[in-house]
Amino acid sequence: MSTKEKMSHSTKTPDKMNTILGEKIEINGDIDVKSGIMIHGKVVGNIVASGTVRTSENSLITGTIKATNAMISGRIKGDISVDNKIVLGAKSVIEGNIRAKILVIEEGAQFDGQSNMSSQPTVKTSVLGDKQKPNV
C-alpha cells in the first residue's frame, strides 16, 4: 500500500485537494485553504488547511503548518500541528516541533525538533506530599 493510500485510509472523510502551488511559485504571506493543498514551490508564511497539506521534495516552507493531516517530502522550517496523521517522507527535512496523533517517519527523513503525540491537551498538575494538604 502506498503512502498516499495509507493516508486516505487513515482519515474518516474524503480529502479534497483543490489547491496546487507549482514549483516556480513563491508566496510571501499566509495561506488558508478550506481543503487540501499540494505545495511544490516556496512559501514564507503560515499555512492553515482543513484537509491534508502535501509537500514535494523540492518545496520549502518557512512558517507553521496547521492541518488535518500532512505528508511532507520537502523542507519545513517551522512547527507542524495536525489533528490526525503526519508522514515524514524519506527526503523530508524538518526543523521544528511536531504535534500529531500519529507520526510516521520514513527511513532517510531528517527531523530536528520535539514531537508530541498526545491527543489530550497538556495540563499542568502538582503533586502534594504526605505532609501537605490542599487549602479548602
QUIDAKA-V748560 format. One record per run of one state. SS is the DSSP state (H for helix, E for strand, L for the rest). FROM is the first residue (numbers start at 1). LEN is the number of residues. Records with the same first field share a line. If there is no record, write none. Layout:
# QUIDAKA-V748560
SS: FROM-LEN / FROM-LEN
This chain:
# QUIDAKA-V748560
L: 1-2 / 11-6 / 22-4 / 29-2 / 34-2 / 40-2 / 45-2 / 50-2 / 56-4 / 63-2 / 68-1 / 73-2 / 78-2 / 83-2 / 89-4 / 96-2 / 100-2 / 106-4 / 113-2 / 117-20
H: 3-8
E: 17-5 / 26-3 / 31-3 / 36-4 / 42-3 / 47-3 / 52-4 / 60-3 / 65-3 / 69-4 / 75-3 / 80-3 / 85-4 / 93-3 / 98-2 / 102-4 / 110-3 / 115-2
